[in-house]
Amino acid sequence: MTKAELIAGIAKDTGLTKADSERALNSFLAFAKSTIKKDGRLPLAGFGTFVVVKRKARTGRNPQTGTPIQIKASKVVRFRPGKELKESL
């Protein structure tokens, strides 16, 4: 789903204009980013939780040459679905 499709869906469901829907979505995304950065997680009741997970450094392979390369440790955001979301699938 693209951001434009999400904005159109929000506008349709809420009766807001697309411009208002875009502002609301951008506000939520900014809030989500800052919360995840500050707390390392963003729980959304009835939906799930976005959490920061540390990935260890590891050895990978260059797909073009096949030579081993070192991949640095990093942090990634993962989504853990909540009970209600799991049961609805």
Backbone as JSON Lines, residues from 0, in Angstrom:
{"i":0,"aa":"M","n":[0.84,-1.17,0.0],"ca":[0.0,0.0,0.0],"c":[0.89,1.24,0.0]}
{"i":1,"aa":"T","n":[0.57,2.18,-0.83],"ca":[1.33,3.43,-0.88],"c":[0.76,4.43,0.12]}
{"i":2,"aa":"K","n":[1.54,5.46,0.38],"ca":[1.07,6.51,1.29],"c":[-0.18,7.19,0.73]}
{"i":3,"aa":"A","n":[-0.21,7.4,-0.59],"ca":[-1.37,8.03,-1.22],"c":[-2.62,7.17,-1.05]}
{"i":4,"aa":"E","n":[-2.49,5.85,-1.18],"ca":[-3.63,4.95,-0.98],"c":[-4.11,5.0,0.47]}
{"i":5,"aa":"L","n":[-3.17,5.07,1.39],"ca":[-3.52,5.14,2.81],"c":[-4.26,6.45,3.11]}
{"i":6,"aa":"I","n":[-3.78,7.55,2.55],"ca":[-4.43,8.85,2.74],"c":[-5.84,8.82,2.17]}
{"i":7,"aa":"A","n":[-6.0,8.26,0.98],"ca":[-7.32,8.17,0.35],"c":[-8.27,7.32,1.2]}
{"i":8,"aa":"G","n":[-7.78,6.22,1.75],"ca":[-8.6,5.36,2.61],"c":[-9.03,6.06,3.88]}
{"i":9,"aa":"I","n":[-8.11,6.8,4.49],"ca":[-8.45,7.56,5.7],"c":[-9.5,8.61,5.38]}
{"i":10,"aa":"A","n":[-9.31,9.32,4.26],"ca":[-10.26,10.36,3.86],"c":[-11.65,9.77,3.63]}
{"i":11,"aa":"K","n":[-11.7,8.63,2.98],"ca":[-12.99,7.98,2.68],"c":[-13.69,7.52,3.96]}
{"i":12,"aa":"D","n":[-12.93,6.9,4.87],"ca":[-13.53,6.35,6.09],"c":[-13.96,7.43,7.08]}
{"i":13,"aa":"T","n":[-13.23,8.55,7.11],"ca":[-13.5,9.56,8.13],"c":[-14.3,10.76,7.63]}
{"i":14,"aa":"G","n":[-14.35,10.93,6.32],"ca":[-15.03,12.1,5.77],"c":[-14.15,13.34,5.76]}
{"i":15,"aa":"L","n":[-12.89,13.19,6.14],"ca":[-11.94,14.31,6.08],"c":[-11.51,14.52,4.64]}
{"i":16,"aa":"T","n":[-10.97,15.7,4.38],"ca":[-10.4,15.93,3.05],"c":[-9.08,15.17,2.96]}
{"i":17,"aa":"K","n":[-8.59,14.98,1.75],"ca":[-7.31,14.3,1.58],"c":[-6.18,15.1,2.23]}
{"i":18,"aa":"A","n":[-6.27,16.43,2.16],"ca":[-5.24,17.28,2.77],"c":[-5.23,17.1,4.29]}
{"i":19,"aa":"D","n":[-6.42,17.08,4.9],"ca":[-6.51,16.87,6.35],"c":[-6.05,15.47,6.73]}
{"i":20,"aa":"S","n":[-6.39,14.49,5.91],"ca":[-5.96,13.11,6.16],"c":[-4.45,13.0,6.07]}
{"i":21,"aa":"E","n":[-3.86,13.69,5.11],"ca":[-2.4,13.65,4.96],"c":[-1.73,14.3,6.17]}
{"i":22,"aa":"R","n":[-2.26,15.42,6.65],"ca":[-1.69,16.06,7.84],"c":[-1.8,15.15,9.05]}
{"i":23,"aa":"A","n":[-2.93,14.48,9.2],"ca":[-3.12,13.56,10.33],"c":[-2.14,12.39,10.25]}
{"i":24,"aa":"L","n":[-1.99,11.82,9.06],"ca":[-1.07,10.7,8.88],"c":[0.36,11.14,9.14]}
{"i":25,"aa":"N","n":[0.76,12.3,8.6],"ca":[2.12,12.8,8.81],"c":[2.38,13.07,10.28]}
{"i":26,"aa":"S","n":[1.38,13.58,10.98],"ca":[1.51,13.83,12.42],"c":[1.7,12.52,13.17]}
{"i":27,"aa":"F","n":[0.9,11.5,12.84],"ca":[1.04,10.2,13.49],"c":[2.42,9.6,13.21]}
{"i":28,"aa":"L","n":[2.88,9.67,11.96],"ca":[4.18,9.09,11.62],"c":[5.31,9.79,12.35]}
{"i":29,"aa":"A","n":[5.25,11.11,12.46],"ca":[6.27,11.86,13.2],"c":[6.26,11.46,14.67]}
{"i":30,"aa":"F","n":[5.06,11.34,15.24],"ca":[4.93,10.92,16.64],"c":[5.49,9.5,16.82]}
{"i":31,"aa":"A","n":[5.16,8.6,15.9],"ca":[5.63,7.22,15.99],"c":[7.14,7.16,15.92]}
{"i":32,"aa":"K","n":[7.75,7.89,14.99],"ca":[9.21,7.91,14.86],"c":[9.87,8.41,16.13]}
{"i":33,"aa":"S","n":[9.37,9.52,16.67],"ca":[10.0,10.08,17.87],"c":[9.83,9.16,19.07]}
{"i":34,"aa":"T","n":[8.67,8.52,19.19],"ca":[8.43,7.6,20.3],"c":[9.33,6.37,20.2]}
{"i":35,"aa":"I","n":[9.45,5.81,19.01],"ca":[10.31,4.64,18.82],"c":[11.76,5.0,19.1]}
{"i":36,"aa":"K","n":[12.18,6.17,18.64],"ca":[13.56,6.6,18.86],"c":[13.84,6.81,20.35]}
{"i":37,"aa":"K","n":[12.87,7.42,21.06],"ca":[13.05,7.74,22.48],"c":[12.9,6.51,23.37]}
{"i":38,"aa":"D","n":[11.83,5.73,23.16],"ca":[11.5,4.62,24.06],"c":[11.94,3.25,23.55]}
{"i":39,"aa":"G","n":[12.23,3.14,22.26],"ca":[12.61,1.86,21.69],"c":[11.42,0.97,21.38]}
{"i":40,"aa":"R","n":[10.21,1.5,21.53],"ca":[9.01,0.72,21.22],"c":[7.81,1.64,21.07]}
{"i":41,"aa":"L","n":[6.81,1.15,20.35],"ca":[5.55,1.88,20.19],"c":[4.41,0.87,20.23]}
{"i":42,"aa":"P","n":[3.78,0.71,21.4],"ca":[2.65,-0.22,21.49],"c":[1.37,0.45,21.0]}
{"i":43,"aa":"L","n":[0.61,-0.26,20.18],"ca":[-0.69,0.2,19.71],"c":[-1.73,-0.83,20.15]}
{"i":44,"aa":"A","n":[-2.52,-0.47,21.15],"ca":[-3.48,-1.41,21.74],"c":[-4.41,-1.98,20.68]}
{"i":45,"aa":"G","n":[-4.58,-3.29,20.72],"ca":[-5.46,-3.98,19.79],"c":[-4.85,-4.22,18.43]}
{"i":46,"aa":"F","n":[-3.61,-3.78,18.22],"ca":[-2.97,-3.93,16.91],"c":[-1.64,-4.65,17.03]}
{"i":47,"aa":"G","n":[-0.72,-4.1,17.8],"ca":[0.59,-4.72,17.97],"c":[1.59,-3.7,18.48]}
{"i":48,"aa":"T","n":[2.87,-4.09,18.44],"ca":[3.93,-3.24,18.95],"c":[5.08,-3.18,17.97]}
{"i":49,"aa":"F","n":[5.56,-1.97,17.73],"ca":[6.78,-1.78,16.96],"c":[7.92,-1.71,17.97]}
{"i":50,"aa":"V","n":[8.96,-2.53,17.8],"ca":[10.08,-2.56,18.74],"c":[11.4,-2.46,17.99]}
{"i":51,"aa":"V","n":[12.38,-1.84,18.66],"ca":[13.73,-1.76,18.1],"c":[14.48,-3.01,18.53]}
{"i":52,"aa":"V","n":[15.09,-3.68,17.57],"ca":[15.84,-4.9,17.83],"c":[17.27,-4.69,17.35]}
{"i":53,"aa":"K","n":[18.24,-5.12,18.16],"ca":[19.65,-5.01,17.77],"c":[20.05,-6.24,16.98]}
{"i":54,"aa":"R","n":[20.64,-6.01,15.82],"ca":[21.16,-7.12,15.01],"c":[22.66,-7.19,15.23]}
{"i":55,"aa":"K","n":[23.19,-8.37,15.44],"ca":[24.62,-8.55,15.66],"c":[25.38,-8.39,14.35]}
{"i":56,"aa":"A","n":[26.66,-8.07,14.48],"ca":[27.53,-8.04,13.31],"c":[27.65,-9.47,12.8]}
{"i":57,"aa":"R","n":[27.76,-9.61,11.49],"ca":[27.84,-10.95,10.92],"c":[28.61,-10.92,9.62]}
{"i":58,"aa":"T","n":[28.96,-12.1,9.15],"ca":[29.63,-12.23,7.87],"c":[28.6,-12.54,6.81]}
{"i":59,"aa":"G","n":[28.66,-11.78,5.72],"ca":[27.76,-12.02,4.59],"c":[28.58,-12.28,3.34]}
{"i":60,"aa":"R","n":[27.92,-12.32,2.22],"ca":[28.62,-12.53,0.95],"c":[28.2,-11.46,-0.04]}
{"i":61,"aa":"N","n":[29.17,-10.98,-0.79],"ca":[28.88,-10.06,-1.88],"c":[28.19,-10.88,-2.96]}
{"i":62,"aa":"P","n":[26.95,-10.55,-3.35],"ca":[26.22,-11.38,-4.31],"c":[26.84,-11.38,-5.71]}
{"i":63,"aa":"Q","n":[27.61,-10.35,-6.04],"ca":[28.22,-10.3,-7.38],"c":[29.49,-11.12,-7.46]}
{"i":64,"aa":"T","n":[30.32,-11.06,-6.39],"ca":[31.61,-11.75,-6.45],"c":[31.67,-13.0,-5.58]}
{"i":65,"aa":"G","n":[30.77,-13.1,-4.6],"ca":[30.79,-14.25,-3.71],"c":[31.8,-14.13,-2.59]}
{"i":66,"aa":"T","n":[32.54,-13.02,-2.53],"ca":[33.54,-12.86,-1.48],"c":[32.86,-12.51,-0.15]}
{"i":67,"aa":"P","n":[33.42,-13.0,0.95],"ca":[32.84,-12.69,2.26],"c":[33.03,-11.21,2.6]}
{"i":68,"aa":"I","n":[32.01,-10.63,3.25],"ca":[32.1,-9.25,3.72],"c":[31.56,-9.18,5.14]}
{"i":69,"aa":"Q","n":[32.04,-8.2,5.89],"ca":[31.55,-8.0,7.25],"c":[30.38,-7.04,7.22]}
{"i":70,"aa":"I","n":[29.28,-7.44,7.82],"ca":[28.1,-6.59,7.94],"c":[28.07,-6.09,9.38]}
{"i":71,"aa":"K","n":[28.03,-4.76,9.54],"ca":[28.08,-4.15,10.86],"c":[26.82,-4.45,11.67]}
{"i":72,"aa":"A","n":[26.96,-4.35,12.98],"ca":[25.8,-4.46,13.87],"c":[24.89,-3.27,13.58]}
{"i":73,"aa":"S","n":[23.59,-3.47,13.73],"ca":[22.65,-2.38,13.45],"c":[21.39,-2.55,14.29]}
{"i":74,"aa":"K","n":[20.58,-1.52,14.26],"ca":[19.28,-1.56,14.92],"c":[18.22,-1.53,13.84]}
{"i":75,"aa":"V","n":[17.18,-2.34,13.99],"ca":[16.07,-2.37,13.04],"c":[14.76,-2.32,13.82]}
{"i":76,"aa":"V","n":[13.71,-1.86,13.16],"ca":[12.39,-1.83,13.78],"c":[11.62,-3.05,13.3]}
{"i":77,"aa":"R","n":[11.08,-3.79,14.25],"ca":[10.27,-4.97,13.94],"c":[8.86,-4.76,14.47]}
{"i":78,"aa":"F","n":[7.92,-5.43,13.84],"ca":[6.52,-5.35,14.28],"c":[6.13,-6.68,14.88]}
{"i":79,"aa":"R","n":[5.57,-6.62,16.07],"ca":[5.04,-7.82,16.73],"c":[3.52,-7.67,16.81]}
{"i":80,"aa":"P","n":[2.79,-8.48,16.06],"ca":[1.33,-8.34,16.07],"c":[0.75,-8.69,17.43]}
{"i":81,"aa":"G","n":[-0.3,-7.98,17.8],"ca":[-1.0,-8.22,19.06],"c":[-1.97,-9.38,18.93]}
{"i":82,"aa":"K","n":[-2.5,-9.79,20.07],"ca":[-3.41,-10.93,20.13],"c":[-4.64,-10.72,19.24]}
{"i":83,"aa":"E","n":[-5.25,-9.53,19.32],"ca":[-6.46,-9.26,18.53],"c":[-6.18,-9.34,17.03]}
{"i":84,"aa":"L","n":[-5.05,-8.81,16.6],"ca":[-4.7,-8.86,15.18],"c":[-4.46,-10.3,14.74]}
{"i":85,"aa":"K","n":[-3.75,-11.07,15.55],"ca":[-3.5,-12.48,15.22],"c":[-4.8,-13.26,15.09]}
{"i":86,"aa":"E","n":[-5.72,-13.02,16.02],"ca":[-6.98,-13.75,16.01],"c":[-7.87,-13.36,14.83]}
{"i":87,"aa":"S","n":[-7.7,-12.15,14.32],"ca":[-8.54,-11.69,13.21],"c":[-8.09,-12.25,11.87]}
{"i":88,"aa":"L","n":[-6.9,-12.85,11.83],"ca":[-6.39,-13.38,10.55],"c":[-6.88,-14.77,10.27]}
